[in-house]
Amino acid sequence: MADSAAAAAAAAAQPATVGQAVIPLVNRLQDIMARLDGDAAAGVELPQVAAIGGQSSGKSSVLEALVGRDFLPRGPEICTRRPLVLQLVRHSAPEEWGEFLHAPGRRFDDFEHIKREIQSETDKEAGGNKGVSDKQIRLKIFSPNVIDITLVDLPGITRVPVGDQPSDIESRIRTMIMQYIKHPSCIILAVSPANADLANSDALQLARLGDPDGSRTIGVITKLDIMDRGTDARNFLLGNVIPLKLGYVGIVNRSQEDINFNRSIKDALAFEEKFFSTLPVCLEPAYHGLSQCCGVPQLAKKLNMILLKHITDMLPGLKSRINAQLVAVAKEHAAYGDTAESTAGQGVKLLNILGKYCEAFSSMVEGKNKVSTDQLSGGARIHYIFQSIFVKSLEEIDPCKNISDEDIRTSIQNSDGPKGAMFLPEVPFEILVRKQIGRLLDPSLQCAKFIYDELVKISHGCLTSELQKYPILKRRMGESVSNFLRDGLRPAETMITHIIEMEMDYINTSHSSFVGGSKVVELAKHEGLSSRGPTSLSVHKDGVGISSEAQLKSSTENNVQIKSERGQKSRAVFARDTSRGATAEKGFQPDTDAGTSVAGGGQNGHSLVSGSLSSMSDPRGYSLNSLYSMIRLREPPSTLKPSENKTDRDRTEIAIVKLLVKSYYDIVRKSIEDAVPKAIMHFLVNHTKRELHNVLIRKLYRESLFDDMLRETDEVLIRRQRIQETLQVLEQAHRTLEEFPLEAEKLERGYSISEYGTGLPKIPGLSNRNPRGSSLNLYS
């Protein structure tokens, strides 16, 4: 690394044109970004050149020719099994060496050692039996005979699996290649052999998928010297078959025989120069005027100029992406904060966390946090529970649904007592309405529990990311908040219970909205429930009862007569004696052998059977038992219910009781709908907002707990370290981007690389023109 720094310093000491400054800076930028992991570097795609092609297409030979040295593993089968990121650094010193990113500080002066290191790293990751991996090997080569450029050598496309390769090896390699060439920042070097069907080239087909308009693809046609006799690649080099905006370059590779006999790259370049300089007469017309399209030196010049323009075009967007990522990472780093060492620092941090937590809690309840467009949250859910669940559920309750007509009749008759009342008693109404009011307690308490659950959810959603760093603090805060909310739920539930009990304890029939008296009778008539009744009924507003208007009028006119006949006629008039009747639970029938029934009374209305009947005797000494047969009463059943036969008066009374219950229930329901949410908001929600901060400080702000509560997890420590490293890398990349020269006029002119426009060494002993004057000048 010291050598590379020295080389970079030596290059910086020399005057540089715009191009000589731009590409080295991009190389530095790639070194910087290479320190990031895959996720962090995914958003920043740097300009680079990716070489793709089929197996044995000559791709590795092209890269070695650009470097001028033999350093890549070679063989008849797949050789490139991991992506090789090759960064070429031109410097003025005569030495040549290589450095690997995975071996920092180690310098490889022997290129055979570089070849073995590549093979070793490939086997380490992909196995030794032709396996393939997408993990990169990064190699930097320093030389005075290279151009400043970064190339990516990707595995060649193969169709038949060999060794440990999976059955879908072709699909995997194609996917790996697409991961590189699909990005607009990548220039595609599509390598195709001239001795194959160029129209069906795998490299050109893949390039078309990654670059549909062909604006980023350079076609390289290899092995021009071994094409079939009578054929040439002129139409392809001119772009007449498959057009590419960046054009084509034809080159001559080393043959497998040259590789086997260790023919050097320098000799291969000399052979290529000689091939194009002394073209056979039959090939001169084919390649006439194509000097700019033939030879490795022209490919190097073309690549360099295209990459320079590509970098300048990509530079504004690259700056924007790096700046945006820098802001995002800086924000995340600020969220993690620095570790507090002192007790005072820990106390300040804890107070800040507690304050932010309570503020976030209140904001979520009040709807002042970030408003979600996906679903209701925070206080909006509380409002929904009050109005759309609690209130709506109470309004849907039918207060008389669980009250049968038999229940009402039973209540009325039980309220009559042993003598039967003349008026409809108030007690059945109060009993039934209290029962229905009591039913409101359960949904009211459920509503309070729902709000409690919502507050717990809100508490869990506050400062989630910040508390994630401190699991012990998060757990203790969760326990403290849950206990505090539970303590607030108890008085809310007690208040709700008192509200329901107050409504049950005092039935206010004087309420202005209560429907009673004659009005309820009119409603009953309107419903047709008393259409068959001959008498006109009235109900006092206070709900005491109903009476027969005809009998009341008669009572007023002749009070004396009513008093004298009251014992005999009152029950018959109001039909509240035997006409009501009662039946046994199991339909008990009297004994037919007991003789004539006298239970209905005699001529004077008295029972024929008295308590001393069995002891009465005739004066002549005969017992009455001998004159009369014994009459026995049936035993009353254990369970009695009203008769199944309803009179018109029964139907009217039932309807009136139901109307009274519904009327008063609606009054209480509206009161409950208003009072219960107020009780919950006061004792639970608002109390939590007011006192939560104080409670958390009392429970958690203790110096003895600081170290324990503010201890971070190992994952957080590792993540903070990675974020700090990412931030440093992005800051360094940002500073590097600021060094880029942006003078437009210089960029338009381009630049020249030293004495020769290719950067490759001049091959001595070869003239630039052949004796016939038709040679191709490759080094101009």
Order of alpha helices (4+ residues) and beta strands (2+ residues): alpha-alpha-alpha-beta-alpha-beta-beta-alpha-beta-beta-alpha-beta-alpha-beta-alpha-beta-alpha-alpha-alpha-alpha-alpha-alpha-alpha-alpha-alpha-alpha-alpha-alpha-alpha-beta-beta-alpha-alpha-beta-beta-alpha-alpha-alpha-alpha-alpha
